[in-house]
Amino acid sequence: MMRRVCAALAIVMSAPAFSEDSLRILDPRDGDVLNHDDGGETAEALSITVRGVAPLTGPVRVNGRAARVEGGTFECVVPLTGRRNTIVAEAGDQKDTIEVWWDKASRKRYRFSVDDNIFFLKDLAADPDKYRSLFDHWYLEFWREMHNVYGAKIHINIYYQTDGFNLSQMPPKWKAEWQANAPWLHLSFHALGDKPDRPYMGASYEQIARDYDLVVGEIRRFAGPDVLTRTTTVHWAECPKEAVKALRDRGIEQVIGLFGTGHGVTTACYYLSPEQSAYCDTRPAWYDKETDMFFIPCAIVVNSYGAGEIQAKLDARAASPHAGEVVELLIHEQYFRNELEYYQADAMDKVRAALDWVKARGYEPVFWSDGFLGK
């Protein structure tokens, strides 16, 4: 037991200092999303072991159950029966409370998202007579092929504007077609535009609310409500708490980030501290009740690896005892565009390599906003 408590202490997330005679739950963490990898699961409950530090004397109870206390630590098996669960540890007049989520009957699932999109929309708007169908455009035709071949569900995060074009110029000609394909093709807010870099690093509530409303208002006009979703990735995956609250107030429930460490110039983890971010990267998702938001780690940025490297990278992710069942695949539009400096001639091959991997291993295509984290 002591080894497990010490491990929990090593990754405690930016917690206030506590004295040796205080009561504190260390495992699980407040906001954890738990599944069958975290305990014994039946149709009725997920039974987990709650561990922490305790006063040196006196009994500890967890959700009314007597805990085993030894050497200033405690552990207690507690059943979770709801999707959202409160865990309360009590010792004398001390109390510690956390909330955790049960990802009941968790299974392997994935989503493919595409960031930084605007150019294919500019093409459509520039020559609508050329495109009888949305899928007469090579980019959307490719993504439809990925859906038809692999069953993939595709989430496209879009900008409002680029040079000489903004979404107000996008005709509603294909609105019925957008709606008909909404079961597998979603659109959502990404940013006002590609530049400046890191546009929301210090954004106010009002700034991101304005940009979100601008993008989503146009999506509703030209594509209809069914393509919208409760998930997005903010450009550069960063913004302060108040900006995240603006997204939550507009119905966004999950955001995608590159959590962990070593991401260079960008934090890519919204407002989370380095400790919180590193921990989030080890979980299928993590919930912050202060903003009422779920943070889902991106498993791989597909354009960052060679086509032959992608499956090994995903193998490493799948080996995670907690994060391996929820796989977010991500690529960016500019790597498909041969007129841009970012162009990768094998971008489509990279997408296929990632999809070959999830299909071969039995991952189910989902949208994270369908049910609870895609279920």
Protein Blocks (a to p, Z undefined) as FASTA:
>chain_A
ZZmmmmmmmmoghiacddfkbccdfbdcehiacdfklmccdfkbccddddddddfbdcdd
eehiacddeehiacdddddfbfbdcddddehjbccdddddddehiacddddddehiaklm
mmmmmmmmlmmbfklpmklmmmmmmmmmnopacdddddfbdehiafklpcfklmmmmmmm
mmmoccddfbfblbdchkllmacfklmmmmmmmmmmmmmmmnojmlpccbdcdehiiacf
klmmmmmmnopabdcddeheheljbnolojacfklmmmmmmpfbdcdfklopacdddfbd
fklpcfklmmmmmmmmmmpmklmmpccddddfklmpmkbmklcfklmmmmmmmmmmmmmn
opacddfkgojehZZ
